[in-house]
Amino acid sequence: MRFSNERVFVSGGAGVIGDTLVRALNAEGATILVGDLKPRPADWPGEIVYRQGDLNDMRPWELQAFGPTIVFHLAATFERSVESFEFWDENFRHNLALSHHMGGLIRDCPSLRRVVFASSYLVYDPETYIFDHPQNAPVRLSEDHRIQPRNLCGGAKLIHELELAFLGHFEQTRFTAAAARIFRSYGRGSRDVISRWVRAGLAGQPIEVFNPEGLFDYVYADDIAEGLLRLALSKATGALNLTRGRARRVGEVVEVLRRHFPALEVRTGTGEPRWEASEGDMSRFAAAIGWAPSTDLEEAIPRIIAHEKARGDALEPAPFNVLVTSVSQKLSCVREVRRALDKLAPGGLVIGADLDPSCLARGFVDRFWTMPRLGELSTEALVAYCRENGVGMIVPTRDGELPWFAERKAALAEAGVGVMVPGPEAVETCLDKLKFARELAAKGFPAIPAFETAEAAGGGRLAVKERFGAGSVGLALDVSPDEAKAAAARFSAPIFQPFVAGTEYSVDTFSTASGATKGAVARRRDKVVRGESQITTAVQAPALERLCAEAAEAIGLTGHAVWQVLEDSKGGLHIIECNCRIGGASSLSLAMGLDSFYWAFLEARGEDLARHPFHRSPVNLRQTRIPHDVIETDPGL
């Protein structure tokens, strides 16, 4: 098999060309990682690793951890030849910016030896093949024809061709690259005009045809995929045309369709009064590869019809919006939820909820709900709100609301709404520091013991804190037994613990719905203000991370949790407490690769997280939390 020893990354692998390419690679024994905005195709084999989301957010170590030998860069956005006003920003992010970002990823990937880029014939000067009147024959475009991109998409494709050529000039570049200039592609399940006309024919609807005398070089997606595969195995570099090499009139396409839809109604549209007459010269490709596409419209259109019949009325995916409760001024949390949601469900809404209708975060969410107090909110009313607003996941962010949501987790799950909170027993264990210390100690973990009286805690230096809830406001540290008793008057239910001096760490963990810990990131608390890390640094501490991962499984946690642990002067570890929700400084661990929100959202959608590995940053990061001014246009002006 041609690719049995290859590790292949495919960007845009769930698209029309990418789907065929990925299936072929899988059949030929390749180990595959696919990145795409679209959901994973349901019938793909489980061994294909899938990364759903915007690849602009892909970090270098994700690709390096996979270690590709070949990269196919297919991800792109398209419109019709005459692009819309709104396409300006879309083209920048998903063509220009994405291709540049991909260049940065592959530049620093030591395992990589071959890159194949899906470019376009739109790089050629349209004045050489578009005319004011119909043509008798097409212009045969070769790679030597004049370059002048036809539109924004063509410009973006040309820029990345130049970037790949630029990288090829340097000794540090370990790979060779080829760009396939693809002509008018069409295929099964596409948005191209042929597929649209097939769907109209099956539905008994008319089709609108512009300039039936126009000449286009239509190339079938399956042929494109095969051409890209062969190009990857070749030594060819630079730009090469990839197309059928035979122009067909638009009217010929209509006639082929009429053989299958005799009653097809054709309406003549009015568009730009210019006619394209283009055809690709495949000489260079055929000479370098020893192969050329051969599928004609007469053969491909029946396949497209069969695909559309089998596909039927495919349902659009249900909306997936996320409700963040007690949103207050948690802008970092909102930003991370937004990032994760964009990966899973682009277009999904982040809905903020809070008692305070004027809270700061209101201006940073897509929709706001002045949420009633939990004592005044029934489960039925919450379910109704979620259904009405397409909420697929709830992210509670306040300690006091965790038990309420934990008690209703099963009922919400029955309604198709996930909640990022463990079960009631695990929540109770984490919020009750006395129970937490005793339960962990009983399971053999080095938790700092906790007592209800200063006398029971012994005669040494003590720490005094509130028994219930998380946080350390009012905490008394390193005090004598008498001072501890005096400090206890500030608390409604104080507990006393032996004071342990040392370096304090936070450890963020994520546990799957089955209770298995998927990942952990330890971070040193360099500067703490009012109990929260203002400066925190990720560290390499495998023993510490393993301890918290095992403890999370022992007490039945699911979702994200933040552990507080002390390391004494002899290297001994002492677990202080655990907060079973996202923390204020947890965004550092998310940046390190602990993709908690994304994983939780995937589980809520029924995804198997085994298909989404944890890629930890090989570089330790530091986070400084500072106030940040935001200046924006007043929408009322």
LINTAGI-V612114 format. One record per helix or strand. SS is the DSSP state (2 for helix, 1 for strand). FROM is the first residue (numbers start at 1). LEN is the number of residues. If there is no record, write none. Layout:
{{SS;FROM;LEN} {SS;FROM;LEN}}
This chain:
{{1;7;5} {2;16;12} {1;31;6} {1;49;4} {2;55;3} {2;60;7} {1;70;4} {2;87;21} {1;114;7} {2;121;3} {1;124;1} {2;126;3} {1;130;2} {1;139;3} {1;147;1} {2;152;16} {1;176;7} {1;184;3} {2;193;10} {1;207;3} {1;215;2} {1;218;3} {2;221;13} {1;238;5} {1;248;2} {2;250;11} {1;266;3} {1;275;6} {2;283;7} {2;297;15} {1;321;4} {2;331;14} {1;350;5} {2;360;5} {1;367;4} {2;374;3} {2;379;10} {1;391;5} {2;399;9} {2;409;6} {1;418;2} {2;424;8} {1;432;1} {2;433;10} {1;447;1} {1;451;1} {1;462;5} {1;468;1} {1;476;4} {2;481;8} {1;494;5} {1;503;9} {1;517;13} {1;532;8} {2;542;13} {1;559;9} {1;573;7} {2;587;5} {2;596;9} {2;609;3} {1;622;3}}
